[in-house]
Amino acid sequence: MPSSRPERTSSRQNHNQTRPAIVWFRDDLRLADHPALHEAVASGRPLICLYVLDDVTPALHPAGAALRWWLHGALADLRAQLESRGGTLLTLAGSAEELLPQLARHMDVASVHWHHRLHERERAQDDRIRQALEQQGCEVRAHWGTVLLDPGLVRTKQGGFYKVCGSFWKALQTHAVPEPLGIPDMASFQDVPGSVLPDVRLNEADLCPQAPDWAAGFRKTWEPGEAEGQEHLEDFLKDAVAEYPRGRDRVAEEGTSRLSPYLASGAVSPRQVWAALQKHGAHTDGPRIFLSELGWREFARYTLYHLPQLPFENLSPKFSGMHWRNSAADLKAWQRGQTGVPIVDAGMRQLWQTGWMHNRARMIVGSFLTKHLLIDWKEGEAWFRDTLVDADFASNAMNWQWVAGTGIEATPFFRIFNPTRQAEKFDPEGDYIRQWVPELRRLSGKALLEPWAAKDADLRQGGVILGRTYPCPIVDLKEGRDRALQAFRAL
């Protein structure tokens, strides 16, 4: 009789090992340096790799149009990687709170693995999903896989959180950043029959624009995916990082890493970038400054974790009384790159056509919207969130609050970029303006930067008719600056 007990125990153990494990992919669409995937593989259970497009939970912000286009390619790339290893990617659409427990119940899932999210609304949703799964006997395992470090780990001497990036970044670097993980050996996958949740399977083709198809410039510019992201990182470190201190500000040059959409989708992890920079030599000027930009990105996530109002409210209470202008016409002109200010229009058209904008141009167009037009930064944040392939909840809000002067660490509101001087300094040959505002390409010098101040003969020679072939400025730069300063002084 006693001899039968081990057999029953062994049978239960074997059954548990055959129960699958779900890896819930979110903003971490890669196989390398994926702690949740690693642990699921280490469990020895067959894997179900899952992505859920949750557009129905009111507390969460749905992906914008540009990010959906990127997501289509990123999901296809992840699926192809999994299929080359004998698996696949299951994609669903609907409420994650409903679908995760349903899938786990249908497939008798033993464990679900994911990476922590940052915003309190996302964390609250994760807590509800965890509770539902655990109530039906399914273990939940969560890891920090989308940031360098757990944002609760970096604390001031008083136990609070940092509100200055420099101090935060210095403190973070006293901690050991985990080494990035390789791609695990995924030996076993669990097939999910088509009869399981058939009505909520995601039609991934719907992620792409149909009529009209506005993504031609996106396809020409970008190729989503993990391998492509790693190639961008390697090429940048090989060819451009040494010139990064200068190149990052030259809007007509390929002086930036262009890694942001790969980081935003999780095709590349921040720990991979950190490790690559350490190996390259992080103390020379180019890598050091680029690493500090990674630090700013980390600080944005850290701030979102500790101050969840970041995307919704001015972090500086002083600006609660700011009298922003409500001008639909000016906002639309800015969105479409029709402000009549060439460097601003160039940046906005680059964004519209490629889903991306040079970092220096982002600062210029952001300052113009919030200062010269005196329009609330939230309008700019919303537009960028819909049109950027690197749209990121934390960085987007943090950068807009920085440029508007409303954040906890921000450029002062009275620092107002002069678009002409910015163009003279960072587009000295006018190549950026000519590329994205081709109706001005025959102009040169000051006429290219300020066509409203050009001589009639120069405009005629350049084929420019203000108000017809190119708009007149929607605001006088001096008057817009004075109006912004007056509004600021009234706070």
C-alpha positions, 0 to 999 in steps of 0.5 A: 500500500505505501508503495502506491503513494509516490506513484500518485504524487509523481502523477500529480507532479507530472500533471502540473508540469504539463499544465502550460504557462502564459507569458503575457507580452505587453510593451516588451516585444522581444525574446532577449532580456525578458525576465518573465519569459526566462522564468516561464521557460525555467518552469519546464511548462509548455508556453502560451505566448500572448498579447492583448490589445486592450482598448476597452478598459476606460482607465487605460490609454489606447495606442495611437494610430502611429503606434498601432502601425508599429505594433502591427510590425512588432507583433509580426516580428515576434510571431516569426521569431516564436514560429522559428522555434516551434511556437506562435503568438496568440493575439486577442482584443478586449478587456485583459481583466476578462480575457486572461482568466478566461484563457487560463481557465480554458487551457488549465494554465498553471502560471502567468508571467509578466513584467510590472507596469508603471502607472497606478491605473495599470498596476491596479489592473494587474492587481485585479487580474492577479486576484482573479487568476489566483482565485482559480488556482493559477500562480502569477509571477511579475518582474521588472523588465522594462526599466533599468531598476525597480523604481521603488529602489532608488530613494533619497536619504530621507526615504522619498523619491527624487524630483531632480533628474541629475540627483536621481541618475547619480543615485541610480548608478550606485546600484547594480543594474542587472546584466541583460539576459539572452534568449532562452531555449524554448523547447515546449509550446502549448497550442491554443485551439481556434475553438478557444476564445474565437470571437476575441482573436485580434485581426492584426490587419486592422492595426494598419491604416486602410483608407486612406493609407497614410503610412507610406512614409512610415514603411519607407523609414522604419522596420519594426522588430527585435533584430532591427532594433539591435542593428540600430544600436550596434550601428549607432555605437559603431558609427555615430556615438562619438559625434553624438554631443554635436550630432544630436542637435543637428536636425538635418543629420543622422546624429541620433540613435533612432532607438526610441521606437524600439525602446518604446515597444520593448524590441530593445530593453534599456538594460541592453542599451546600458550594457552595450554602452558600458562595454563600448566605454561609457566615460567618453563624451559621446557614450556618457551623454547618450547614457544620460539621455537613457537616464532621462528616459528612466527618470520619466518612468520613475516619475510616472510611477511616483507621480501618476498625475504626470500625464494629466496635470501640471506638476508645478501647482503654480500653473494651475491658474495659467490662462491657456488659449483655446484656438482650434485654428492655430492648433490645427495649423501647428498639427499640419505644419502650416504655421508659416514658421519654416523650422516649426513646419518642417518638424511637424511635417517630418512627424506626420510623414514618418511618425518620428521627429528629431529631438531638437525639432521636438523642443522647437515645436513644443516651445512654439505651441506652448509659448508663442501660441500659448496652447496647453501642453496637453494638446501637444502631448495628445497629438504626439501620442497619436502620431509618434511611432515612439509614443511613450506614456511616461516620456511623452508627458515628461518631455511636454511638461519640460518644454512647457515649464510646468513639470517638477524639473523643467526649463523655465517658462520664460525660456522661449525658443526663437525659431529663427535662431534655432534654425540658424544654429541647428539647421545652418544650411537649411537642408532640414527645412528644404527637405520637409517644406519643399515649397521653400526649397529655392529660398536661401539665407534669412529668406528661407528662415523668415520668408515673411521678412524676405524681399519681394524679389527674393520670394518671386525668384523662389516661386513663393507667394505668401498666403498662397504657396506658403502660409503667412505666419499665424503669429508674430514671433515677438507678439507671441513671446510678449503674450506668453510672458504676460500670461506667465507674470499674471500667475 
